[in-house]
Structure formats: C-alpha cells, structure tokens
Amino acid sequence: MSIWGKVIGGFAGFALGGPLGMIMGTVAGHAYDKMKAGDAGRIDDNVNRQVAFTTAVIVLSAKMAKADGRVTRAEVDAFKELFHIPPDEMKNVGRLFNEAKQDAQDFEPYAEQISMMFAHQPAVMEELLGGLFHIARADGFVHPRELEFLRKTALIFGFSEIQFERLKAIHMGVIGAKADEPDPYQVLGLSNKASEAEIKKTYRSLIRENHPDTLIAQGMPQEFIDVANEKMAAINAAYDVVEKERGLK
C-alpha cells in the first residue's frame, strides 16, 4: 500500500480520537516488536513515521489555511504542489483536507502528538514547519493569524522564540536580494560576533542535519524534498554572505 493509502486508511477513524492519534497508537503499540525485528522492522517503523508526519501536515495545513478565516485557491494549490499527490488519490486527499479544515477541534493536540513522536528529530519538525510556511505564503501574504499559528506550533514542537525567528527568516525571504532581507547570521542561528571557527562548525552541522537523505531516514516523506532543498539553499546563501563579509577561507 502506498503512503497515501495508509494515510487515507488512518483517516477512517477521524471522529474516534483523530487520525494522527490512531497512527500514533499503532506505532507505540508495536514499538517493542519493531525493535526486535531488525532491518525490516526499522523500515516498517520509518513508513509509519512518514504516515504520521504526512497526516500531521494535512491536518495542520488545513487548520492553518483557515486561520485567517478563509482558504484560498493558492493555498490549496500549494498544498497539492508540496505533496506531489498522485492523480488517482487527489480526490480522497482533498476530502481529508476539507474534513480536517471543518473539524472544530483545535490544532494543538495534533501538534503535541507530532512533537512527541519526533522529539529526538527536531530537524524533521523544522521541515514540517517549512511546509506550513510554504502554504502560508502561497497567496503572497502571510496573515498575522497564520503567523501566530506557526509560532504556536513551533513552541509546541519545543522550539524557542529565537529558533522560531530563525525559521521565519529562512522561509520568508531570499538572502542578499534587498536591504530588508533576513540577517544571514539569524538564518544560521548565530550572533554576528561569532568566531570564524564557530561559523564554520555551525554551517557544517546545519548542512549535515538538514541534508534530505538524513531527514528521510528520520521519517520525512520523499515529497518534502523540495522544502528541504529550499531550506538548504537558504542556509547556503546565508553562509555565502557571511563568508564574503568575513573573508572566510
């Protein structure tokens, strides 16, 4: 069964505790068996984590898109673009998006569940937030309510206000294009007084942690490659600015 088949199956219990809750329960219930099962068990566990990640993005995307009171066509198109949804699953996924959007339950329980599942993979949660930023800015304007939604989600994920500002800088601008673009030091999570050694060490660490292959191994679906690459580009662009400014070699 494809990942979309698994996600759609999980949504069958939407009214019985939430789709992510059902998937999370399945993962937790079989955690011990999977640890004993060797490579095959780890592969299966990774698939379940990808399903949980994908489900969380569907729910959180729908609720965030509705945060400003309306869901625009551009936001829906951005959601479809993000996932490269197969044509034969488009109708079902659209139905799930609409169901999540209309559900009266707040988004916090979904964010809390994904935070528990990926507690030791913060880079994966950063990519989830990156996907939400991608959808939020699709109509050319990030509404203050959408930005507040993103901030609250980031805090639930365990990120600090400073870390959220760094993610906002990465996903809401292009480095070096205009005077009001984000501070490259902020994108790298550094002070502008950081030493040359600290800058290089931090940059290497960010590239290693945010490499798409690393993130996929931790549970990020293949569909998020574009978002991961956008983030890598922002990190590289920020480092290029600092490198030229400092004359790093």
C-alpha positions as CSV (number, residue, x, y, z in Angstrom):
1,M,0.0,0.0,0.0
2,S,1.3,3.5,-0.9
3,I,1.8,6.1,1.8
4,W,-1.3,7.8,0.6
5,G,-3.3,4.6,1.1
6,K,-2.0,4.3,4.6
7,V,-2.9,8.0,5.4
8,I,-6.4,7.6,4.0
9,G,-6.9,4.5,6.0
10,G,-5.8,6.3,9.1
11,F,-8.4,9.0,8.5
12,A,-11.2,6.4,8.7
13,G,-11.1,6.9,12.5
14,F,-11.1,10.7,12.3
15,A,-14.1,11.0,14.6
16,L,-12.7,8.4,17.1
17,G,-9.8,10.4,18.6
18,G,-8.2,11.9,15.5
19,P,-6.3,10.4,12.6
20,L,-2.9,11.1,14.0
21,G,-3.9,9.6,17.3
22,M,-4.8,6.3,15.6
23,I,-1.5,6.2,13.8
24,M,0.5,7.1,16.8
25,G,-1.3,4.4,18.8
26,T,-0.3,1.8,16.2
27,V,3.3,2.9,16.2
28,A,3.5,3.0,20.0
29,G,1.8,-0.4,20.3
30,H,4.3,-2.1,18.1
31,A,7.4,-0.2,19.1
32,Y,8.9,-3.2,21.0
33,D,8.2,-5.7,18.3
34,K,9.8,-3.4,15.7
35,M,13.0,-3.0,17.8
36,K,13.2,-6.8,17.8
37,A,12.5,-7.2,14.1
38,G,15.8,-6.0,12.8
39,D,16.1,-4.1,9.5
40,A,12.6,-5.0,8.3
41,G,11.1,-3.6,11.5
42,R,13.1,-0.4,11.2
43,I,11.8,0.1,7.6
44,D,8.3,-0.5,8.7
45,D,8.7,1.9,11.6
46,N,10.0,4.5,9.2
47,V,7.0,4.1,7.0
48,N,4.7,4.6,10.0
49,R,6.6,7.7,11.0
50,Q,6.2,9.1,7.5
51,V,2.5,8.4,7.6
52,A,2.3,10.2,10.9
53,F,4.3,13.1,9.6
54,T,2.1,13.3,6.4
55,T,-1.1,13.1,8.4
56,A,0.1,15.9,10.7
57,V,0.9,18.2,7.7
58,I,-2.6,17.6,6.2
59,V,-4.3,18.4,9.5
60,L,-2.1,21.4,10.4
61,S,-2.1,22.7,6.8
62,A,-5.9,22.7,6.7
63,K,-6.3,24.4,10.0
64,M,-3.6,27.0,9.4
65,A,-5.1,27.8,6.0
66,K,-8.4,28.5,7.8
67,A,-6.7,30.6,10.5
68,D,-7.4,33.9,8.7
69,G,-11.0,32.9,8.1
70,R,-10.8,31.6,4.6
71,V,-8.8,29.1,2.5
72,T,-7.6,30.5,-0.8
73,R,-7.1,28.6,-4.1
74,A,-3.4,29.5,-3.9
75,E,-3.1,27.7,-0.5
76,V,-4.8,24.6,-1.8
77,D,-2.6,24.6,-4.9
78,A,0.5,25.0,-2.7
79,F,-0.6,22.0,-0.6
80,K,-1.0,19.9,-3.7
81,E,2.3,21.1,-5.0
82,L,4.0,20.3,-1.7
83,F,3.0,16.6,-1.8
84,H,3.0,15.7,-5.5
85,I,-0.2,13.9,-4.8
86,P,-0.9,11.1,-7.4
87,P,-3.9,12.0,-9.6
88,D,-5.8,8.9,-8.6
89,E,-5.6,9.9,-4.9
90,M,-6.3,13.7,-5.4
91,K,-10.0,13.4,-4.7
92,N,-9.5,11.4,-1.5
93,V,-6.7,13.6,-0.2
94,G,-8.9,16.7,-1.0
95,R,-11.7,15.2,1.0
96,L,-9.4,14.6,4.0
97,F,-8.1,18.2,3.8
98,N,-11.6,19.6,3.8
99,E,-12.6,17.3,6.7
100,A,-9.7,18.5,8.8
101,K,-10.4,22.1,7.9
102,Q,-14.0,21.8,9.0
103,D,-13.3,19.9,12.2
104,A,-14.0,22.0,15.3
105,Q,-11.1,20.6,17.3
106,D,-8.1,22.9,17.8
107,F,-4.8,22.1,16.2
108,E,-2.8,21.8,19.4
109,P,-3.4,18.1,20.1
110,Y,-2.1,17.3,16.6
111,A,1.0,19.4,17.1
112,E,1.6,17.9,20.5
113,Q,1.4,14.3,19.1
114,I,3.8,15.0,16.3
115,S,6.1,16.7,18.9
116,M,6.2,13.5,21.0
117,M,6.8,11.3,18.0
118,F,9.7,13.3,16.6
119,A,11.1,14.6,19.9
120,H,14.6,13.4,19.0
121,Q,14.4,14.6,15.4
122,P,14.0,18.4,15.6
123,A,15.2,18.8,12.0
124,V,12.2,16.8,10.8
125,M,9.8,19.1,12.7
126,E,11.6,22.1,11.2
127,E,10.8,20.6,7.8
128,L,7.1,20.3,8.8
129,L,7.1,23.9,9.8
130,G,8.8,24.7,6.5
131,G,5.9,23.0,4.6
132,L,3.4,25.1,6.6
133,F,5.4,28.3,5.8
134,H,5.3,27.3,2.1
135,I,1.5,27.1,2.2
136,A,1.1,30.2,4.3
137,R,3.0,32.4,1.9
138,A,1.4,30.9,-1.2
139,D,-1.1,33.7,-1.7
140,G,1.6,36.3,-1.5
141,F,0.8,37.4,2.1
142,V,1.2,35.7,5.4
143,H,-1.7,36.8,7.6
144,P,-0.9,37.7,11.2
145,R,-3.2,34.9,12.4
146,E,-1.3,32.4,10.2
147,L,2.0,33.7,11.6
148,E,0.7,33.3,15.1
149,F,-0.5,29.7,14.3
150,L,3.0,29.0,13.0
151,R,4.6,30.5,16.1
152,K,2.4,28.5,18.5
153,T,3.1,25.3,16.6
154,A,6.8,25.9,16.8
155,L,6.6,26.4,20.5
156,I,4.6,23.2,20.9
157,F,7.3,21.4,18.9
158,G,9.8,22.6,21.6
159,F,11.5,25.5,19.7
160,S,12.3,28.7,21.4
161,E,11.1,32.2,20.2
162,I,14.6,32.8,18.9
163,Q,14.6,29.5,17.0
164,F,11.2,30.4,15.5
165,E,12.5,33.8,14.3
166,R,15.4,31.9,12.6
167,L,12.9,29.6,10.8
168,K,10.8,32.6,9.8
169,A,13.9,34.3,8.4
170,I,14.7,31.1,6.4
171,H,11.2,30.7,4.9
172,M,10.0,34.2,4.4
173,G,12.8,35.8,2.4
174,V,15.7,35.3,-0.1
175,I,19.1,36.2,1.3
176,G,21.0,39.1,-0.3
177,A,18.3,40.4,-2.6
178,K,17.2,43.5,-0.8
179,A,18.1,45.6,2.3
180,D,15.2,44.3,4.3
181,E,16.1,40.6,3.7
182,P,16.7,38.4,6.8
183,D,20.0,38.7,8.7
184,P,22.3,35.8,7.4
185,Y,23.5,35.3,11.0
186,Q,20.0,34.8,12.1
187,V,19.4,32.2,9.4
188,L,22.5,30.3,10.7
189,G,21.4,30.8,14.3
190,L,24.5,32.7,15.2
191,S,25.5,36.1,16.7
192,N,27.2,38.5,14.3
193,K,30.1,38.3,16.9
194,A,30.6,34.6,16.4
195,S,34.1,33.5,15.7
196,E,35.3,32.1,12.3
197,A,35.6,28.6,13.8
198,E,32.1,28.8,15.3
199,I,30.6,29.9,12.0
200,K,32.2,27.1,10.0
201,K,31.3,24.5,12.6
202,T,27.7,25.6,12.8
203,Y,27.4,25.7,9.0
204,R,28.8,22.2,8.6
205,S,26.4,20.9,11.3
206,L,23.4,22.6,9.7
207,I,24.2,21.1,6.3
208,R,24.7,17.6,7.8
209,E,21.5,17.8,9.9
210,N,19.3,19.2,7.1
211,H,20.5,17.0,4.2
212,P,17.4,15.5,2.6
213,D,18.8,11.9,2.9
214,T,19.3,12.4,6.6
215,L,15.8,13.8,7.1
216,I,14.2,11.0,5.1
217,A,16.0,8.4,7.2
218,Q,14.4,10.1,10.2
219,G,10.9,9.9,8.9
220,M,10.4,12.8,6.5
221,P,8.4,11.8,3.4
222,Q,10.1,11.9,0.0
223,E,7.6,14.5,-1.0
224,F,9.2,17.1,1.2
225,I,12.4,17.1,-0.8
226,D,11.6,20.5,-2.4
227,V,11.1,22.1,1.0
228,A,14.3,20.6,2.3
229,N,16.2,21.8,-0.7
230,E,14.7,25.3,-0.3
231,K,16.0,25.3,3.3
232,M,19.4,24.1,2.3
233,A,19.6,26.9,-0.3
234,A,18.7,29.5,2.3
235,I,21.4,28.1,4.6
236,N,24.0,28.1,1.8
237,A,23.0,31.6,0.7
238,A,23.4,32.9,4.3
239,Y,26.8,31.3,4.7
240,D,27.9,32.8,1.3
241,V,27.0,36.3,2.6
242,V,28.9,35.7,5.9
243,E,31.8,34.1,4.0
244,K,32.3,37.1,1.7
245,E,31.7,39.6,4.6
246,R,34.3,37.9,6.8
247,G,36.7,36.8,4.1
248,L,36.5,33.2,5.3
249,K,38.6,30.5,3.6
